[in-house]
C-alpha cells in the first residue's frame, strides 16, 4: 500500500469539504478532526479530561 504524503492528505481534506461552505460549523467535530489529520496534528483530548477544563453542563 503506497504511503500518502501530507500534500495528498491536505488535498483530500480540501476535496471532501469543498462545496460545503457553512457546514464546517454544523459539523465542526468532523471538520476539525479531518483538519488535524490533514495537518498531521494531534487531536485535542475530549472535553473534561484535563484538570481545570471547563465542561458544559
Secondary structure, DSSP 4 states (H G I P E B T S, - for coil): -PPPPHHHHHHHHHHHHTT-TTHHHHTHHHHHHHHHHHTTPPPPPPTT-STT-----
